[in-house]
């Protein structure tokens, strides 16, 4: 073999070696692991998102919702998270229900965001002495159990509005009606899927062991998971909330504060940038959330001066710990209810 042939062979080998390295790098970068990775997200002003008709929109400061970024982890992201203080690895089972698809997970997150907005409207309007009418419309399906009868007829996002010809308005009513039926019997539903209304006959079957619970009796059902009541509210004055693709329930408290501020005279922000987190229920209770230390980082990066943190499940303690660690001047304020936050704001 002459020199020219040797050089040609080397170039050929080098080309294939480079290609192999690139393919390997691509596989490493894209290969999914059984983890999600979370990291600090953003702190978004709520005034551009929430608009109360005729409300007071002259805030000198701002209320902000905080977010956590989350995505499936690949090998590089896994390694980065292992050595990053405010990136966290979560096993898939800690994030998703068993056998939950991407579609079902996203649907559940958006439904929880909708529910947090609903609770925030109810609390803020009642607090401001405004008209509120609560309407239970039906039951959302958030997922189905593989192998159970519902899998063939129903899917995540469907809304059950009637059973056996009788209107169903709450998840409690649906479950109570189904509990009266036995395996082998049929349930006849009226279902809303988007703009389509249809009838579905679904037989009941015994639940697989992992879903049967501790009861010695064989439980039967159609195989839907975590049904949620579809709650809507009619309020005066009218309100619009545009949250795009933000999911989850953790913005409930901050929604409530922004809505209340627009409904009432004066400005609760008094020129301050106020962030926070926490779920909200119709009793005005602020519930705990995940990723609060990452939200502290996000709020600090956005220049927040005050951060409301739920007291429950060590959220406040963890928030204070993160604030000290990043040496922020942001004040961390513990809250159990919306009234706690309002009392603090009125004293500013």
C-alpha positions in Angstrom: 0.0 0.0 0.0 1.5 3.3 -1.1 1.5 6.6 1.0 -1.5 8.0 -0.9 -3.6 4.9 -0.1 -2.5 5.0 3.6 -3.5 8.7 3.9 -6.8 7.9 2.2 -7.5 5.0 4.6 -6.6 7.2 7.6 -9.0 9.9 6.4 -11.7 7.2 6.0 -11.1 5.8 9.5 -11.0 9.3 11.0 -14.3 10.2 9.3 -16.0 7.0 10.7 -14.5 7.6 14.1 -15.8 11.2 14.2 -19.2 9.9 13.1 -19.3 7.3 15.8 -18.3 9.9 18.4 -21.1 12.2 17.2 -23.7 9.4 17.3 -22.6 8.4 20.8 -22.8 12.0 22.0 -26.3 12.3 20.5 -27.4 9.1 22.2 -26.0 10.3 25.6 -27.6 13.7 25.2 -31.1 12.3 24.2 -31.3 9.0 26.2 -34.1 9.6 28.8 -33.6 8.6 32.4 -36.4 7.7 34.9 -36.0 11.1 36.5 -37.3 14.7 36.1 -35.0 17.6 36.7 -36.3 20.8 38.3 -34.6 24.2 38.5 -35.4 27.8 39.4 -38.0 29.2 36.9 -39.2 32.7 36.7 -41.2 35.3 38.6 -43.9 36.8 36.4 -45.9 40.0 37.1 -49.6 39.2 37.5 -51.0 42.6 36.5 -50.6 41.9 32.7 -52.2 38.4 33.2 -55.2 39.3 35.3 -57.7 42.0 34.3 -60.8 42.9 36.3 -63.3 45.0 34.4 -63.3 48.5 35.8 -60.8 47.4 38.4 -58.0 49.5 39.9 -55.0 48.8 37.7 -52.7 51.6 39.0 -50.2 49.4 41.0 -47.0 51.1 41.8 -45.4 47.8 42.6 -46.3 44.3 41.5 -47.5 40.9 42.7 -45.6 38.0 41.0 -46.2 34.3 40.7 -43.1 32.1 40.8 -42.4 29.0 38.8 -40.1 26.0 38.7 -38.8 24.6 35.4 -39.3 20.9 35.1 -38.4 18.4 32.3 -37.3 14.9 31.7 -33.7 14.3 32.6 -31.1 13.0 30.2 -27.6 12.0 31.1 -25.9 15.4 30.9 -28.8 17.1 32.8 -28.6 14.3 35.5 -24.9 15.0 36.0 -25.3 18.8 36.1 -28.2 18.4 38.7 -26.0 16.2 40.9 -23.5 19.0 41.3 -26.0 22.0 41.4 -27.5 23.1 44.6 -30.8 24.4 43.2 -31.4 21.7 40.6 -33.3 18.7 41.9 -33.7 15.2 40.6 -37.2 13.7 41.1 -38.0 10.0 40.3 -40.8 9.8 37.8 -43.1 8.2 40.4 -42.8 11.4 42.5 -44.1 13.5 39.6 -46.6 11.3 37.7 -49.3 8.9 38.6 -48.8 5.2 37.7 -49.0 4.7 33.9 -49.8 8.4 33.3 -49.1 9.6 29.8 -47.6 12.9 28.8 -51.1 14.0 27.6 -52.7 13.0 30.9 -49.9 14.7 33.0 -50.2 18.0 31.1 -54.0 17.9 31.3 -53.8 17.4 35.0 -51.4 20.3 35.5 -53.6 22.7 33.4 -56.7 21.5 35.3 -55.0 22.2 38.6 -54.1 25.7 37.4 -57.7 26.3 36.4 -58.9 25.1 39.8 -56.4 27.5 41.6 -57.8 30.4 39.5 -61.3 29.4 40.5 -60.5 29.2 44.2 -58.7 32.6 43.9 -61.7 34.2 42.3 -64.1 32.9 45.0 -61.9 34.0 47.9 -60.9 37.4 46.5 -64.4 38.4 45.3 -66.0 37.4 48.6 -63.3 39.2 50.6 -64.0 42.3 48.5 -67.8 42.0 49.1 -68.5 41.3 45.4 -71.0 39.0 43.8 -69.9 35.4 43.4 -71.9 32.4 42.0 -70.3 29.0 42.2 -71.3 26.4 39.6 -70.4 22.7 39.6 -70.6 21.6 36.0 -69.4 17.9 35.9 -66.4 15.7 36.6 -63.1 15.8 34.7 -61.2 12.6 34.0 -57.5 13.1 34.7 -56.4 9.5 33.7 -57.5 5.9 33.1 -56.1 2.7 34.4 -54.5 0.5 31.7 -56.5 -2.7 31.2 -59.6 -1.4 32.9 -62.9 -0.9 30.9 -62.7 2.9 30.8 -59.5 2.7 28.7 -61.6 1.7 25.6 -64.2 4.4 25.9 -62.8 7.4 27.9 -59.6 9.4 28.1 -58.0 12.2 30.0 -59.8 15.5 29.5 -63.2 14.0 29.1 -66.0 15.5 31.3 -68.7 13.2 32.7 -71.9 15.3 32.9 -74.5 12.5 33.5 -74.8 8.9 34.8 -77.8 6.7 34.1 -79.6 9.8 32.8 -79.1 11.8 36.0 -76.9 14.9 36.0 -73.6 14.5 37.8 -72.0 17.7 39.0 -69.3 16.6 41.5 -66.7 13.9 41.8 -68.2 12.9 45.2 -71.6 12.3 43.5 -70.0 10.3 40.7 -68.0 8.0 43.0 -71.0 7.5 45.3 -73.1 6.4 42.4 -70.5 4.0 41.0 -69.9 2.4 44.4 -73.5 1.1 44.3 -72.6 -1.0 41.2 -70.9 -4.4 41.1 -68.4 -5.9 38.7 -70.1 -7.0 35.4 -72.8 -4.3 35.6 -72.7 -1.4 33.2 -72.6 2.3 33.7 -74.2 4.6 31.1 -72.5 8.0 30.8 -73.1 11.3 29.0 -69.7 12.7 28.2 -68.3 16.0 26.9 -65.1 15.8 24.8 -64.1 19.2 23.6 -67.2 20.4 21.6 -68.4 16.8 21.1 -71.2 15.3 23.3 -71.6 11.5 23.3 -73.0 8.6 25.2 -70.6 5.9 26.5 -71.5 2.5 28.1 -68.7 1.2 30.3 -68.9 -2.1 32.2 -67.4 -2.3 35.7 -64.6 -4.6 36.6 -62.5 -5.5 39.7 -59.6 -3.2 40.2 -56.0 -4.6 39.9 -54.4 -5.3 43.3 -52.3 -2.1 43.2 -55.4 0.0 42.9 -57.7 -2.0 45.2 -56.5 -0.5 48.5 -56.5 -2.4 51.8 -60.1 -3.5 51.7 -60.7 -7.2 51.8 -63.7 -6.8 49.6 -63.0 -6.8 45.8 -63.6 -3.2 44.7 -65.1 -2.6 41.3 -65.1 0.4 39.0 -64.7 1.6 35.4 -61.0 2.5 35.9 -60.7 6.3 36.0 -58.1 8.0 38.3 -58.4 11.1 40.4 -61.7 12.5 39.0 -62.0 16.3 39.6 -65.1 18.4 39.9 -65.3 21.0 37.1 -66.0 24.2 39.1 -66.8 27.5 37.4 -67.7 30.8 38.9 -69.8 33.8 37.7 -68.5 37.0 39.2 -69.3 40.7 39.0 -67.4 42.6 37.7 -66.1 40.3 35.1 -62.5 39.0 35.0 -60.1 37.5 32.5 -57.0 35.5 33.4 -54.4 34.5 30.8 -51.8 32.1 32.0 -50.8 30.4 28.7 -49.3 27.0 29.4 -48.4 27.5 33.0 -49.6 24.5 35.0 -50.1 23.5 38.6 -52.0 24.9 41.6 -49.2 26.8 43.4 -50.2 30.4 42.2 -53.5 30.4 44.1 -52.4 32.8 46.8 -50.8 35.3 44.5 -53.8 35.2 42.1 -56.0 36.0 45.1 -53.9 39.0 46.1 -53.8 40.5 42.6 -57.5 40.0 42.1 -58.4 41.6 45.5 -56.0 44.5 44.8 -57.8 45.3 41.5 -61.3 44.9 43.2 -60.6 47.3 46.0 -59.5 50.9 46.4 -55.8 51.7 47.0 -52.7 49.8 46.2 -51.6 46.9 48.5 -48.2 46.7 46.8 -47.3 50.3 47.9 -44.5 50.3 45.3 -43.0 47.0 46.4 -42.2 43.9 44.2 -44.0 41.1 46.0 -43.6 37.4 45.1 -44.9 34.3 46.7 -46.4 30.9 46.3 -49.0 28.6 47.8 -52.2 26.9 46.9 -55.5 28.5 47.8 -58.9 26.8 48.8 -62.3 28.4 49.3 -61.6 28.5 53.1 -58.8 31.0 52.3 -56.2 28.5 53.5 -52.7 28.7 51.9 -51.4 25.2 51.1 -47.8 23.9 50.7 -46.1 23.4 47.4 -43.0 21.8 46.0 -39.8 23.5 44.9 -40.0 26.4 47.2 -36.2 26.9 47.5 -36.0 27.1 43.7 -38.8 29.7 43.8 -36.9 31.8 46.3 -33.9 31.9 43.8 -36.3 32.8 40.9 -37.9 35.6 43.0 -34.6 37.0 44.1 -33.3 37.0 40.5 -36.4 39.0 39.6 -35.7 41.6 42.2 -38.5 40.8 44.6 -38.4 42.5 48.0 -41.0 40.4 49.8 -41.9 36.7 49.5 -45.0 35.0 51.0 -44.3 31.4 51.9 -46.8 28.8 53.2 -46.2 27.7 56.8 -47.4 24.1 56.2 -45.0 21.2 55.6 -41.9 23.2 56.4 -42.3 25.4 53.3 -41.5 28.6 55.3 -38.5 27.0 57.0 -37.1 25.8 53.7 -37.7 29.2 52.2 -35.8 31.0 55.0 -32.9 28.5 54.6 -32.6 29.2 50.9 -32.8 33.0 51.4 -30.0 32.8 53.9 -27.9 30.6 51.6 -28.1 33.0 48.6 -27.8 36.0 50.9 -30.8 37.8 49.6 -32.3 40.9 51.2 -35.8 39.7 50.3 -38.1 39.3 53.3 -39.7 35.9 53.8 -43.2 36.2 55.3 -45.0 33.1 56.7 -48.7 32.8 55.8 -51.4 30.4 56.8 -54.3 32.2 55.2 -54.9 35.0 52.7 -55.8 37.3 55.7 -52.3 36.8 57.0 -50.9 38.2 53.7 -53.4 41.1 53.7 -52.6 42.0 57.3 -48.9 42.2 56.5 -49.5 44.3 53.3 -51.7 46.8 55.1 -49.0 47.5 57.6 -46.3 48.2 55.0 
